[in-house]
């Protein structure tokens, strides 16, 4: 199965800054079938990005995704306090679909 | 508004059984595949099982194959996960999630809506 490694484990930034979250796959992700989710404590995960770069419905354009093959990045520009959460990547191009271990983003 | 509400979690002894439910609303239930994803304490997300919109195709992670059964009842707009032969390794919050497609190849897809989850604890 494809192992997804997210880095950094924790990221601490200030409002207005930009966050770059990395997701590296142990094998090439077929058709860039990679998604990103945001998870806040006590809430259901929320889909942010699918197909590596397509924003889900209602997601602000501050969130963007890029990448292909084995290297993917979620960028959050102009950070806001409510962006504090754990972010997970998921590959769904190969069975079984797998998730990264998450990056915790803290807003100072 | 799409809503997914899980129920049925609780404390169960090793070797025991439990049935989880996921009540769906806000979308045409039979038009979309559904999935169970779990998160063990301190661990990452793990895909468990998926079922097509018609219910005709089901998929399982190797870790639960032969022990868990996924099903869905269109009349109740509810998906189920019957879990048997439970062990401590099955302790987790179980989320149901909706995919944006009626059929999923090999059980893989992304998830556009999730429920908050129900906690299953396997312990004596």
Interface residues (C-beta under 8 A of the other chain):
Chain A: X33 X35 X37 X42 X43 X44 X45 X46 X47 X50 X56 X57 X88 X90 X92 X93 X94 X95 X96 X97 X98 X99 X100 X101 X102
Chain B: X4 X44 X45 X46 X47 X59 X61 X62 X95 X97 X106 X107 X108 X109 X110 X111 X112 X113 X114 X115 X116 X117
